[in-house]
């Protein structure tokens, strides 16, 4: 889905921005699967200035910063990476009692 979204953009984002978008989408989806059990919706949008990623999941629990596990067993790297790569990250109540995480990247 993300690669198809990128392929349809005109003008195309830089390779660096495309990689960042793919990484943020991957991390948001992985976090929703790992911590909420599923992704209920993934939406990608673009305008002249930004790329927007919205991920819904069924859990109302907010993402938590935690110490990264350098052994690779429990993660802890994704949420800080999302916050560094995105210009803006917001978490708001989502449909059916869950949450929506919106990340905005500069185009």
C-alpha positions in Angstrom: 0.0 0.0 0.0 2.7 2.5 1.0 4.8 1.8 -2.2 1.7 2.3 -4.3 0.9 5.5 -2.6 4.4 6.8 -3.2 4.3 5.7 -6.8 1.2 7.8 -7.4 2.6 11.0 -6.0 3.5 13.8 -8.4 6.0 15.2 -7.9 7.6 12.2 -6.3 9.1 12.8 -2.9 12.9 12.4 -2.6 14.3 9.0 -2.0 15.2 10.0 1.5 11.6 11.2 2.3 10.2 8.0 0.7 12.4 5.9 3.0 11.3 7.9 6.0 7.6 7.5 5.1 8.0 3.7 4.6 9.8 3.5 8.0 7.2 5.5 9.9 4.3 3.5 8.4 6.1 0.3 9.2 6.8 1.3 12.8 3.3 2.6 13.4 1.7 -0.6 12.0 4.1 -2.8 13.9 3.4 -1.0 17.2 -0.4 -1.3 16.7 -0.1 -5.0 16.0 2.3 -5.6 18.9 0.6 -3.4 21.5 -3.1 -3.3 20.4 -3.4 -6.6 18.6 -4.5 -5.2 15.2 -4.7 -2.2 12.9 -8.2 -1.2 12.2 -7.3 1.5 9.6 -4.3 2.9 7.7 -4.7 6.1 5.7 -2.0 7.9 3.7 -2.5 11.4 2.4 -0.4 14.0 0.7 -0.6 17.6 -0.1 1.9 20.1 -1.5 3.8 20.4 1.8 3.3 17.2 3.8 2.8 13.5 3.9 0.3 12.3 6.5 -0.1 8.8 8.0 -3.0 7.9 10.2 -3.2 4.5 11.9 -6.2 3.4 14.0 -6.1 0.6 16.5 -8.6 -0.7 19.1 -6.6 0.2 22.2 -7.1 3.5 24.0 -3.7 3.1 25.7 -1.3 5.8 24.7 2.2 5.0 23.3 4.8 4.9 26.0 8.5 5.8 25.9 10.6 3.1 27.3 14.2 2.2 27.4 15.3 0.5 24.2 16.3 -3.1 24.6 19.8 -3.5 23.1 19.4 -7.3 23.0 16.6 -6.9 20.5 14.0 -8.9 22.5 11.4 -6.2 23.4 12.1 -3.2 21.1 11.7 0.3 22.4 13.3 1.9 19.4 10.2 2.5 17.2 8.3 5.2 19.0 11.3 7.6 19.5 12.2 7.0 15.8 8.7 8.0 14.7 8.9 11.1 16.8 12.3 12.1 15.3 11.3 11.5 11.7 7.9 13.2 11.8 7.4 16.9 12.0 4.4 16.3 14.2 2.9 13.3 15.9 -0.5 13.3 17.6 -2.5 10.7 19.4 -6.3 11.2 19.7 -9.3 9.1 20.6 -10.2 6.9 17.6 -13.3 5.1 16.5 -14.9 2.5 18.8 -12.9 3.4 21.9 -9.4 3.0 20.3 -7.0 5.6 19.2 -5.7 7.3 16.1 -2.0 8.1 15.7 -1.3 10.8 13.1 2.2 11.4 11.9 3.1 14.3 9.5 6.3 14.3 7.5 7.5 17.3 5.5 7.3 16.7 1.8 
